[in-house]
């Protein structure tokens, strides 16, 4: 490898490009994939997430379907949005039985 003082301008830029390419595209096995969590706060946040009324969001919360996604201390409610949506999708919808007279 040449010393920096002995390199031409073109050689220097080529070496610089190689270093940047290695740094940007080389896989690093030590780093895991970082996933940013998406949280919503309060009953209104749950309403916005589900696109429903406050009464419906409250009913879903009380039903226990999304209990794994909810953290609540007193009046403070924090919902893991992605987990809540997954839990709701996994829940099978109940078919209403009509009165056929």
N, C-alpha and C positions, 0 to 999 in steps of 0.2 A: 504494500500500500504506500502511495506517495504521501509525502508531507504536504500540508496545505499550501505552503509557500512554493512548492514545486509544481502544483497543478495549474493547468490552464483554466480559463473561465468556464469553458464547456465541460471539462472533466469535473470541476467543482460542482456545477449545476446537475450533471448526471448523477454524481454520488449523492447529492442532496435529495434528488428525486427518489433514488433507491431507498434511502433511509426513511423518507416519509411514507413510501409505499409499504415498507416492512412494518412500520409502526401502525399504519392505519388498517392494513388488511391481514396482519398476522393474527391467528387465533390465539387467545390467551386462555389456557385451560384452567387457570386459577380463579378466573372471574366467572361467577354464575350469572345467569340472566336475571336482571333486576326488573321486577314488575311493580309498577306504581299502583297502589291500591286506590280505589275510588270510593269515597265515603259520602253519604248524605247525612244531614243533621236534622233531627226533629221530625215530627209528624208531617210537617209541610214538605220537608225534603223527600220523605217517602212518597207523598202525594205526587210531587213533581217527577220522581223516578218512575212511578207506576202509571202516571197519567190518569189519576182517579181522584175522587173527592176525599175530603178529610175523613168522612164517615167510613168509606170503603177501606182506606188505608188503615184506619184504626181497627176495623174488623179483621183485616188480614193479619195485622200485628197480633191481635188477641187470639187468633186462631192457632198460633203456634207453628205455622208453616215456615216462617222465616226466623224462628228463634235463634238458630245458629249464626245468623248474620247480624243480630241485634245485640248491642251493648247498651245497658241502661243503668244509670245511677240517679235515683230520684227522678227529677223531671227531664234530665239530659238524656237524649236518645241519639246514638250513633249507629248507622246502618252501613254495613259493607255492601255497596250497591251491586257489585258483580255477583257476590255470593247469594244475595237476596233474589236476584233475577234467575240465577241457576236453580235455586230451591223452588221458586214458583213454577219454573218450566218443568221441573221433575215431578211436581205434584200433579196427579191426574185429576182432571176436572170431573166434578160430580154432575151427572145428568139429572135434571129435574123430572120427577114423575108427576105428570098431570093427572087430574081426576077425569077419567073417561067414563062418563055416565051414560 
